């Protein structure tokens, strides 16, 4: 991760550690950089960059600042307006854009925001380009194997323009509808749009496929995104499904790149559940090349036990859908994701897509003529306890011989009935200790055993 951009973009509190000036400078650099790439390939056409945003009040400020920077550098900015992150990735990939930008802080509260960069293939921006953006933010303009004195402003007919591109968002909606291979007629579906990006998209898709659609979290006011709604507050959808007697419910986050579900009994269905029954369904249909599902190290132990029973192989990556997707591309995998609901169906999308995920869940239900709770049968979700220990030095604490011995002892005690994971936080001076086992009491016991060792050795602060 860089100084400004993490695994999911440049994120911070609006006008505190992420300002309108930051956005303008990002726009200035990207507009210039992609125009330069055009010139070097022999084209006089301006760079074309597509932008989407979520419903936060500050998203408008960042949108205008980015556009100002882009057109000042000679690029044309195409505006999707309020839309989802996966729609920006889809449009960037299918309409020949040089890159895409999504303004969102995903599941964070309204006062945070973020700038996500997407390359022309609809994937997260290459680290090499992000490092150039970061250098420019720090006052150093280096690109194309040389250092530049200043970043020139476009003049006269070279100044860029702004284009209303809501048609791109509409074609994305049409694309999602085209993926629905079964009619949803007669099925009562609940959608929690988190007062975010999906509020004016998800219902259109489900209505078009014939569902009887019930919607909540679809009244954005600039301040209520993710506020007691959406995938991070799924208890609201649980109540909604039971009160309305719905067959299934889907909860998205602020930018709709993740999806969690609620079954007809009001139980939560996590991303790991989705990987389980979608992996099973895809294997049965011959749609799982390599017989492999890609997970992260934080996926539930029960998922691996269930895959072992099904004879499905699995890979484990670092936490982050970025790493899941990279592994999928390198190994031609079709299904991967995270427990949080970032699920990637690589045949159809280059990023996690919450609405697409809900369509795939519906497909598995309808193909098997099963309820969502029935689809989850065969997967036992193991209790999990995670504790964070603030330490003076993460590497020293994790590599302490006594700490490693404590971890090895827990591993031996658990055997094949659970697992322990000790890892360094990527953003804080914290060691995370997580145990999954057959009961919460066992988890607590073994987590405390390792945490106590870290504290006893004087690493905790």
Secondary structure, 3 states (H helix, E strand, C coil): CCCCEECCEEEEEECCCECHHHHHHHHHHHHHHHHHHHHHCCCCCCCEEEEEECCCHHHHHHHHHHHHHHHHCCCEEEEEEECCHHHHHHHHHHCCCCEEEEECCCCCCCCEEEEEEEECCCCECCHHHHHHHHHHHCCCCEECCEECCCCCCCCHHHCCCEEECHHHHHHHHHHHHHCCCCCCCCCEEEEECCCCHHHHCHHHHHHHCCCEEEEECCCCCCCCCCCCCCHHHCHHHHHHHHHHCCCEEEEECCCCCCEEEECCCCCEECHHHHHHHHHHHHHHCCCCHHHEEEEECCCCHHHHHHHHHHCCEEEEECCCHHHHHHHHHHHCCCEEECCCCCEEECCCCCCCCHHHHHHHHHHHHHHHCCCHHHHCCCCCCCEEEEEEEEECCHHHHHHCHHHHHHHHHHHHHHCCCCEEEEEECCCCCEEEEEEEECCHHHHHHHHHHHHHHHHHCCCEC
